């Protein structure tokens, strides 16, 4: 069966959402402002599905939910790396639309499968200087959280031994957070941003 092909990927993850710093999802808490709107970017450091390498390929996932993610009724959109073609594109789409693995939790929360597009994906995994984008539709730039009194940089790492997507997260703020495409219009600066790494495999 198609879904039984072995897959194994090490990924870098960059996340931005409309919540305040330290996304409540990391603590199994409801969204700061009731709804959840997020942009998530991934780069495969090393990986393959069914013997097809996806090393270096990237994708961006957009999601919007009227309440907490696990309550459902969300909608999604995926941008695949436009450098991929043939079997590599097929393998990347399989991963990005989460036919298996932890990201399937997002897919199950959507009312219908996410639309899939291709785009030039920008991705820089560099701590407080991280950034990502998808063509002109998505633009996210990180910056450090800052002490509201002194203005000094504030650093936070969360260790998540029971985490679904990753076991450790570094928290930042967004200097730029803008999503404008296909009915998705959200994002403002000064909200939550997360950097992490993960290793997923299956079946």
Helices and strands as residue ranges (DSSP letters): G 2-4, E 7-17, G 24-27, E 36-49, E 52-53, E 58-65, G 69-71, E 75-81, H 86-96, H 104-109, E 115-119, E 121-124, G 127-129, E 131-134, E 138-143, E 145-146, E 153-154, E 156-159, E 168-181, E 184-186, E 192-202
